[in-house]
Amino acid sequence: MLDENFLKQIAIKHSLTPIEVDTFIARFSEKNWKKTELNIAMEFNIAEDTLKKRLKEIYTKMSPSCFELECNSKGKFEILRTWLLKEYQRIEEAKISNF
């Protein structure tokens, strides 16, 4: 469902930097969402703390659209993932209704 094109559009809409876009896609793509942050960090060849810092910036930039990110200090990955799935579904339904 959450393919790279959709995630890239969301990332651009929220003014993510190129490295944040790569991190965002790697963390939230459907093929990776079950991976741990450590696994993703190892794929980027960076420290897990570096990945967490990047994700923190991503969550901050996404919070105007996904308000729950501002209210919760824990579970941000699941909060944003749920919002992304709903947003994807909303966009797909709009395409169908306009067809």
Secondary structure, DSSP 8 states (H G I E B T S, - for coil): ---HHHHHHHHHHTT--HHHHHHHHHHHSTTTTTS-HHHHHHHHTS-HHHHHHHHHHHHHHHTTT-THHHH-SS-HHHHHHHHHHHHHHHHHHHHHHH-
